[in-house]
Amino acid sequence: MKIVVAGGFGVGKTTFVGTISEITPLRTEEIMTAASAGVDDLSGVPDKITTTVAMDFGRIGIDETLILYLFGTPGQDRFWFMWDELCRGAIGAVVLADTRRLGDCFAAVDYMDSRGLPYVVVLNVFDGAPRHDLAEVRHALRVPDHVPVLRCDARNRDDVRHALVELVQYALRLRDRSTADG
């Protein structure tokens, strides 16, 4: 099964994929240069020195017959042209959000909604970031009531596993509901 990890610039997608992958993740991170000055908004992430320019890739074997392939998208809007290809064939997506820059995940939420791709919204827990009530975040992002919204520390394997389980269970519920209605 293919799962996409999406979200704005610097929300923790690379960390999320790397924390859970059982293989050394493929990363297409590059050092940020002066060319990105004025293009990439570093507010909220002033210490960030690298950026994903294509994708991150990780793999998790659930059992002999089920393998999850994780594809992390680049966060900057100049790389969004890749999202269609990365999302093709995915069962769903994890939309990571940073409460310090919540508005940065609107594009990912809108993208998943417009394509009908099941997704969960995951608030990545950053040190020192404000903690908001999940219902308030749902309302602020205009996320439908049926879409799971949860917290996760992308550095914590158990948290990442929980987020992926939530996504897979949600996607399966939607599929089963669609099959029953069909």
MOFENCOR-V386056 format. One line per field, one symbol per residue. ss: DSSP state (@ for helix, = for strand, . for the rest). A space follows every 10 residues. Layout:
BEGIN
ss: ???
END
This chain:
BEGIN
ss: .======... ..@@@@@@@@ .....===== =..@@@.... .........= ========== =.....==== ===...@@@@ @@@@@@@..= ========@@ @@@@@@@@@@ @@@@@...== ====...... ...@@@@@@@ @.......== ==....@@@@ @@@@@@@@@@ @@@@@@@@@@ @.
END
